């Protein structure tokens, strides 16, 4: 009888954290529904903590904990000394989740990185074709200048990560869809968060710069097919460097913490080598 009671108490103790978690999530949902139903817009100030807690029928400590979580998700923004505001749309939580997920998967396989790049290729191949219809002279001049800076840095054996990012951002600005740029930035940041752990990422920097120039040349001719083909070739080069035959994409990578395969470059060793024209290519 005593043993049974003990087991029951143990089960109840195990369930208690689950109940607290469910309550925590329920309070978050209440706050989100309140924001939507009251028609609050990004940047709008929410009621004071005491008023909001009273309206939702919850305690202030419970509301405070929920607001901390919602701030992490970007739903609200808490400004000390001012109050809580409705958050502005951001893909930062998605980016952070992608980077974390990729890091976890890198302990087992680099397949997830290749899949991420494939998604980007599918999006950018179609988007760059649309750009041929809207490309403006000033945009073309900006892209050409960016590629020139890429080539100049490549000739010095320097990486051009910022120029590469600026190229893809400027490329799609004229489409008038800020979410496209934010989504691609999220993919970009997730990739670069783990690039140093990736095998086979040594690239011909000048060839990478010229690959971007081929995209610009196709845009200047307003050639949809050529622009799409140039973008595909750009991503094919990255995929090829990832697909080291000595490291099958469904096998553990060096990022798992083990010793790299004999034919797989150790990123730690590569970073110690002096620059000689090679480097980690930017997608």
Long-range contacts (C-beta under 8 A, 24 or more apart in sequence): 23-62, 24-62, 24-65, 24-66, 24-69, 27-56, 27-58, 27-62, 27-63, 27-65, 27-66, 28-66, 28-69, 28-70, 28-75, 30-56, 30-58, 31-56, 31-63, 31-66, 31-67, 31-70, 31-75, 31-76, 32-70, 32-75, 35-75, 35-76, 35-86, 40-86, 41-86, 42-86, 42-87, 42-88, 42-89, 43-85, 43-86, 43-88, 44-85, 44-86, 45-82, 45-83, 45-84, 45-85, 46-76, 46-83, 46-84, 46-85, 46-86, 48-83, 49-83, 49-84, 52-84, 90-182, 91-182, 91-183, 91-185, 91-186, 92-186, 94-186, 95-185, 95-186, 95-189, 95-190, 98-186, 98-187, 98-189, 98-190, 99-189, 99-190, 99-193, 99-194, 102-190, 102-191, 102-193, 102-194, 103-193, 103-194, 103-197, 103-255, 106-194, 106-197, 106-198, 106-253, 106-255, 106-256, 107-252, 107-253, 107-255, 107-256, 107-257, 108-252, 108-256, 109-249, 109-250, 109-251, 109-252, 109-253, 110-198, 110-199, 110-242, 110-247, 110-249, 110-253, 110-255, 111-249, 111-250, 113-191, 113-194, 113-198, 113-242, 114-239, 114-242, 114-243, 114-249, 116-187, 116-190, 116-191, 117-191, 117-235, 117-238, 117-239, 117-242, 117-283, 118-235, 118-239, 119-187, 120-184, 120-187, 120-235, 120-283, 121-231, 121-232, 121-235, 123-180, 123-183, 123-184, 124-168, 124-184, 124-231, 124-235, 125-228, 125-231, 125-232, 126-228, 127-171, 127-172, 127-175, 127-180, 128-171, 128-215, 128-219, 128-227, 128-228, 128-230, 128-231, 129-224, 129-225, 129-227, 129-228, 130-175, 131-171, 131-172, 131-174, 131-175, 131-219, 131-227, 132-218, 132-219, 132-222, 132-223, 132-224, 132-227, 133-222, 133-224, 134-174, 134-175, 135-174, 135-219, 135-220, 135-222, 136-174, 139-170, 139-173, 139-174, 140-216, 140-219, 140-220, 142-170, 143-167, 143-170, 143-171, 143-216, 143-219, 144-216, 146-170, 146-212, 147-209, 147-212, 147-213, 147-216, 150-208, 150-209, 150-212, 151-206, 151-209, 151-210, 151-213, 153-205, 154-205, 154-206, 154-208, 154-209, 154-277, 155-206, 157-205, 157-275, 157-276, 157-277, 157-278, 157-279, 158-205, 158-275, 158-279, 159-205, 159-279, 159-280, 159-282, 160-205, 160-209, 160-282, 161-192, 161-282, 164-212, 164-282, 164-283, 165-282, 167-212, 171-215, 188-283, 191-283, 192-282, 194-255, 195-280, 196-267, 196-271, 196-280, 197-253, 197-254, 197-255, 197-267, 198-242, 198-253, 198-255, 198-267, 199-242, 199-244, 199-247, 199-253, 199-254, 199-260, 199-264, 199-265, 199-267, 200-241, 200-242, 200-243, 200-244, 200-247, 200-264, 200-265, 201-241, 201-242, 201-267, 201-280, 201-281, 202-241, 202-265, 202-270, 202-278, 202-279, 202-280, 203-237, 203-241, 203-278, 203-279, 203-280, 203-281, 204-277, 204-278, 205-277, 205-278, 205-279, 205-281, 206-277, 207-237, 208-234, 208-237, 208-281, 208-282, 211-237, 234-283, 235-283, 237-281, 238-281, 238-283, 241-281
